[in-house]
Amino acid sequence: DAGVTQSPTHLIKTRGQHVTLRCSPISGHKSVSWYQQVLGQGPQFIFQYYEKEERGRGNFPDRFSARQFPNYSSELNVNALLLGDSALYLCASSSGSNYGYTFGSGTRLTVV
Amino acid sequence: ILNVEQSPQSLHVQEGDSTNFTCSFPSSNFYALHWYRWETAKSPEALFVMTLNGDEKKKGRISATLNTKEGYSYLYIKGSQPEDSATYLCASSHSGSARQLTFGSGTQLTVLP
């Protein structure tokens, strides 16, 4: 069974542009969370979705948005990119038990 | 604002040495404590999820303990091997925001052959 898959693996964007990152959870997992990891720091919580509804939102500006589809895959959208948005974006899925989270290997976003 | 602290920030040990790291987290409204092992260019690998005060978990040469009253967890590696080299992350979750993991900055372990 495939793990959590994220696409693309790497991305370079220009300031002011928009980006969409994608995540496919483990089969049977209905919850997807997004995290941002900046070099030297631990991952920071951005969003969690369960059964297509937003269940939690971290301290990120409204430029960040996400959604979950009927097949439980998810998109993270970031508008008006800033240099400071350059980071590794991680997706994690769980069965909804709030205990176990399985992470993907992330999308490395570079904003120039 | 929840703060999870890990120490040390980095650690170099010789193959065969045993080592341990510390994770401190807010004890109020505690829900669960997670340990992850993260190798470069790979996805974080879940090691343990712990919820009960006094809990101890073991996976091969790696074990962890939990003290929820004082807000700390220890991760132990017995007989370190070069393949143990990785960043070890801990994360806590708390009631009211149980779906959100708050991560520490990690301990980067290098095991020298």
Chai-1 contact restraints between the chains, C-beta under 6 A:
chainA,res_idxA,chainB,res_idxB,connection_type,confidence,min_distance_angstrom,max_distance_angstrom,comment,restraint_id
A,Q41,B,S105,contact,1.0,0.0,6.0,A-B,restraint_1
A,G42,B,L89,contact,1.0,0.0,6.0,A-B,restraint_2
A,G42,B,F103,contact,1.0,0.0,6.0,A-B,restraint_3
A,G42,B,G104,contact,1.0,0.0,6.0,A-B,restraint_4
A,G42,B,S105,contact,1.0,0.0,6.0,A-B,restraint_5
A,G42,B,G106,contact,1.0,0.0,6.0,A-B,restraint_6
A,P43,B,F103,contact,1.0,0.0,6.0,A-B,restraint_7
A,F45,B,Q100,contact,1.0,0.0,6.0,A-B,restraint_8
A,Q48,B,R99,contact,1.0,0.0,6.0,A-B,restraint_9
A,R55,B,R99,contact,1.0,0.0,6.0,A-B,restraint_10
A,G56,B,R99,contact,1.0,0.0,6.0,A-B,restraint_11
A,G56,B,Q100,contact,1.0,0.0,6.0,A-B,restraint_12
A,N98,B,A98,contact,1.0,0.0,6.0,A-B,restraint_13
A,Y99,B,V49,contact,1.0,0.0,6.0,A-B,restraint_14
A,G100,B,V49,contact,1.0,0.0,6.0,A-B,restraint_15
A,F103,B,S43,contact,1.0,0.0,6.0,A-B,restraint_16
A,F103,B,P44,contact,1.0,0.0,6.0,A-B,restraint_17
A,G104,B,S43,contact,1.0,0.0,6.0,A-B,restraint_18
A,S105,B,K42,contact,1.0,0.0,6.0,A-B,restraint_19
A,S105,B,S43,contact,1.0,0.0,6.0,A-B,restraint_20
